[in-house]
Structure formats: C-alpha cells, structure tokens
Amino acid sequence: MAQDTPKEPLKRKAYTKELRKLQSQLCQLQEWVQQTQMRVIVVFEGRDAAGKGGTIRAITERVSPRVFRVVALPAPSSREKTQMYLQRYVPHFPAGGEIVIFDRSWYNRAGVEPVMGFCTPEEHERFLMGCPVFEQYMVDSGILLLKIWLEVGKEEQARRFAARIDDPLRQWKLSPMDIKSWKRWYDYSKARDQMLAATDTPFAPWHILRSDNKKKARLNCIRFLLEKIPYEKVKRAKVKLPPRSKQGEYDDGASLKGRNFIPERY
C-alpha cells in the first residue's frame, strides 16, 4: 500500500480540542439516530496493537452506551462451535435507534482463525464466499454497514508490543495469542489481502485507516463516521429544572451519620 506524505506531529492540545469538537458532533449524531430509528453497524478489524480499542473509546466516551453499543465477543463456547458460524453475531445486531460497534467481528474467520489454525482451509474459503451474501442481506434490510481496517506498520507494531512488555499498565494487553501471532506478520498480510479481495464490495466496501499515529487515526475515524452516517442536528427544548421539595420535610443526612465513609485521601 502506498504511503502518504508524512505530516507534522499532532500536539496534545490540538488533539484534545479537535476531539472534543468531534465528540460533540457524535452526540448530535446519536440524537438523530434515535429520532429516525436508524440502524448502523461499524466493524473494526486490524492487526494486534493496531489501535482498535483506543479508537473505539474515543468514539464512545461521550455518548450513550444505549445508543452506541460495543460488542466484543469472547471465544465461542462449545455450543456455539456447533452452530452456523455467523449465527452468534446476529443477536447483537442493532434495533432501531442503535449503532453497534463490533470490536472484531465475524471477520475473525478471515484473519486470526485461518492464520492460527482455528478453522480449516475449507471453512475459511466457505466464509469468504458466503460473507458478501450475508452482508448484502444486511444492507438490503436497511442496516448501514461500515467496515474499517486499521493498518499499522511493522515497526510501529513492534514498538507498541515492546511498550506492553515494559509497562505494568499495559501488560494486560499482551495476551498469549499476541505472542503466538507475533511471528506471523506475513501470514496476516496474506489473510488480509484475501479478505479484501473477497469482501470489498460496492454495497459493503472496506475503508482503510492508517493507525501508526493513534491520535490522528482516532480523529480521522470519527470524522469519517460523521461523514458516512447522514444526520441533522435535532432541535431540543431548553431544559428548566423544577424546584425541589420544601426544606425541612425530611432530614436526608440523618441516615448517613455513623456510617462507614471511604477515607478522603486526596
């Protein structure tokens, strides 16, 4: 993939200011989604340490979790392994007025599963053939489907892995699966290219997000969502708080006397 011309680093103050502006627009977007009963699915995929978690947090930290639902399914149970592969994802699809964000999705079968040997070559090929049909049905039913692939470079991934090893606040991010997949960079590249060739369709195209710079990736992603999900600003009536009940009717502090309070150390 061709590299863009390097740009100036994004300073934290400028990042924070732009992020707040975009998050404010996301709040307007969620009101429109609720009012119009729109249904949206956003799929996030990418290599390990590509920045999916941080990008999703930037999207969701200022909006309602009842509108922006994040789905991050664990490994399938023994029962789910006997089901049709796509079956366990369907119950998490949005109802009217919801945006569902899949932190990894049915595309596990296009990436980690064939690379790590969790599915057979036949199952992998069957998925690549059937997935566009499945997604065509989703789109025809009225769901807006957005698929985002976070592309991180080899050197930047190595730097992030090293940071996870040394930083106790990040060590939980380094799973045994990450260690096993570390040496399979080119296997993942091949699986990614097969996935794009088979499932990048006119009705559900893939969108590549460069994520070597996490701050820029988060801003670019939010801006992309605001452009791809059509919305208008909803007019809201100004809220005026009513007066509280009369003082003296109830001593609301009496029951707290003598209780165990957490020490105020800060």
N, C-alpha and C positions, 0 to 999 in steps of 0.2 A: 504493500500500500504506500502510495506517495506521501511524503511527509510535508506538512505545511511549513511555511517560513516561520522561524522562531519569533516570538513576540516578547515584549517586555514583561518581566515578572509582575504578578498582581499583588500589590501590597495589601496587608490585612485590613487596614481601614477602608480602602476602596472596596475590597471584597465584602466586608460586613455591610457597608452602605448599600451596595447593589443587591446583596442577598435579601436584605430587609425589604427593599422595594419589590423584588420579585415575589417574595413570600406574601406580601400584601396583595399582590395580584392573584396569587393562588387562593387566598381567602375569598376574593371576588369570584374566582372560577368555581369554587365549591358551592357557593350560593346559587349560581346559575345552574350547575349540575343538579342540585336538589330541586330547584324550581321546575326545570324542564324534564326531570326524571331520566336524564341521560345515563347510559351505561358505558363505562370505559374500563379497559384492561391495559395495563402497562407492564410489559415483560422486560426484566433486566437480566441480561446474561453477560458473561465475560470470564476471563481467566481469574484464577485466585489472585487476590490482592489488587484487583483492577479498580476498586473503589466503589463497589455497588452499595455497600452498607452506608457509607458516608453520604453518598448521593441521595439515597432514599431518605435518610434522616433529614437532610437539608430540605427535601420536598415536604416532609410530613410534620416537622416540628412545630409549625404554627397553624396547622389546620386540624379539623375534627377527625379523630380516628373512626368515627361512624360514617364519614363520607370517604376519606382516604383509608382504605383497609389494606394493610400489608400482610401478605401471605408468604410464609417461609416454611414449607412443609419439611418435616424430618424424613429420614429414610423410610421407605414403605414398610409396613408391618407384614407379617407372614400372610395375613388375609389379603392385604392389598396387592401382594405379589401375584396372587392368583386371579386378580381382576383384569379386565381390559386396561391396557396401560394408561390411557388418558382419563379413565373413569374417576380417579381420586381427585383430579383437579376441578372437575365440573361443579361439584357442590360449593366451591369457593368463588364461582363467577358472580359478577355484580347483579344486584337487583336495581330497579330504577333509583336514580339519585346517588349512585355509588361509583367510586373509582377504585378498582382493585389493583394493587401493585404486587406483582409476583417477584420476590427476591429469589431468583432461579425458578424454573417452571418445568413444563413438560419437555423443554429442551435439554433437560438432563440426559435424555436418551440420545441427543445429538452430540453431546460433549463428554461429560465425565464418565457416563456409563460405558460407551464403547472404548474410551481410552484406558479406563481402569479395569475393563473386563467384567463389568456388572451386567452386560447384556451380550447376546450373541451377535455376530455379524448379520444374521438374517433378521433379528429383531431391530437392529439399527437401520438396515435397509428398508424394512417394512414401515418404520416410523417416518423416514424421510419421504417415502412415497405417500403415506396417508396423512401426514401433518397438514399439507396445503388444503386437503379436502375438509379436514376438521376446522381449520381457520376460515375457510370460505363459508362454512355453515355459521360460524360465529358472527362474521361480518354481515352475512345476509339476514341474520336475526336482529340486527340493529346495534350490535356491540361495536364500539370504536376500539380497534386493536392497534396498539403501538408497541413495536419491538425494538429494544435498544441494546446494542452490543458495545460494552466498554472495552476499548482497545488500549492495553498498556504495553509498553515496550519491555524487552527482555532485561535491560539494565535497571529500569525503574522497578520492575517486579522484584529483582534481586535485592535492591536497596530496601524495599518495604519488608521483604522477608527477613533481612538482617535486623531491621528495627524491631520486628516482632520477637526475635530471639533474645535481644538485649533489654527490651523494655518490659518490666513486670506488668504494666498497664495494658500491654498489647499481646502478651504471651498466650492469652486465651484464644486469640485469633488464629494461632498456628496449630492446626489440627494434625493428627497423624496422616490424614488423607492429603493435606497440603504437602507434607514431606514426601509422600509417595509420588505425588503428581509433579513435583519439582523438576525431576529429570526428564519429563515427557513433554517438554515445550513444543517440539516439532510435531509430536502426535496430536497435541491440542490444536496446533495450527492447521494440520490436515483435516481434523474433525470440524473445525470452524469453517474452513473453505467448502467442505462437503455440505455443511448445514446451509451456508449462504447460497450455494448453487441450487439446492433443492427447495428451499423455503422462502427465498426472497422473491415474493410475488407482487404483482401490481395491486392486489387488494389488501395485502399484509406485508409491506416491504420492511426490510431491516434498515435501521438507522445506526451508523457507526459513530460512537462518541469517544474521541481521544481523551484519555484519562491520566496521562503522565503528570499533568498538573491538576491536582484534586480540586482546588478552588475554582479554576476555570471550568473544569468538567461539570461541577455542580451548577454553576451559573448557566453554562450553555445548555445543560439538560433542562433546567426549569424554564428557560426562555423557549426552548423547543416545545415543551409541553403546552405552554401558554399560546404558542402559535398554532399547534396542531389540534388542540381541543377548542372548538369555537365557543365563545362565551360573550356575554354582555354584562355590564355592571347592573346589579339588581338594586332598585331603589328601596331603601329601608326607612321605615318610620322612625323618627327620633325617639329614643327610649327615655322615659322620665320615671325615676324611682318613686314609688308611693311612700307616704310617711309610715314610719314604724308604729307599732302599738304603743300605748301610753306607758311612760316610765312608771315604775313602782308596782306594776301589775304582777311582776314575777322577778325574783332575785336570781338571775341566770348565772351568777358566780358562786352562789352558796354551795352547790353540789361539788364544786371543784376544790373546796377547802380541805386540806389534809390529804389530797390525792398525790400519787407519785408522778412528779413532773420530771421530764428529762432535763438534766443539768444544762444550763446555758453557758457553754464554754467559749462561745465566740461572740 
